[in-house]
Structure formats: C-alpha cells, structure tokens
Amino acid sequence: MKIVGITACPTGIAHTYMAQECLEQELKKRGFEYKIETQGSLGAENELDDDDVKDADVVILAVSIVIEGEDRFDGKPILRVPVDRAIKDTANLVDEAVLLTK
C-alpha cells in the first residue's frame, strides 16, 4: 500500500513537522510506502510529484489551513483530519485511511 499526504498547521512550524514525523513513523512501522509533503513556514517541502500521487492508494490531509495544490488529488480517496489528530491519534487515523481503499 502506498499512502501520500500533506501536513500543515496555521503557523507552519511545530505541528506541521510533528504530524509529518508521526505519520511517517506509523507508516514505516506498518511497512507501507509513503511520502508526506509539508506546507509550513518555509513553503512546501518534500513535495509530492505526479508519480507519487498517481501511485497512491489513499491520501491523508492532516491540515488545519487551506493548502496549495489540493486539486491534484482529484479522484483519489482522501482522509481529511485536523493536523493535531495526526499527532495524537496516528494509528487510528492510518486505520481509517486504509479502510478508504476497500
């Protein structure tokens, strides 16, 4: 399974990167392929390219702001949650994302 996502918080500092780290740790633990883009105070980092999106089974948007480029996920199953949930409830969030693929 391949999961891609974006994390973004209002200030674009701590929670953006904490959410990225939590998601990456959980996805790695499960043996999934993944790539998580951050849209923080430094702009977009670890940007998802067209192949990342095309190959993804599901998209996790752990965001608490409007993000750039959301339209690139049209047609993909998307789980949208507040950025804090990606930090505090990561395992359940990933479970929900997996269920979207079935």
Buried (B, 14 or more C-beta within 10 A) or exposed (E): BBBBBBBBBEEBEEBBBBBBBBBBEBBEEBEBBBBBBBBBEEEBEEBBEEEBBEEBBBBBBBBBEEBEEBEBBEEBBBBEBBBBBBBEBBEEBBEBBBEBEE
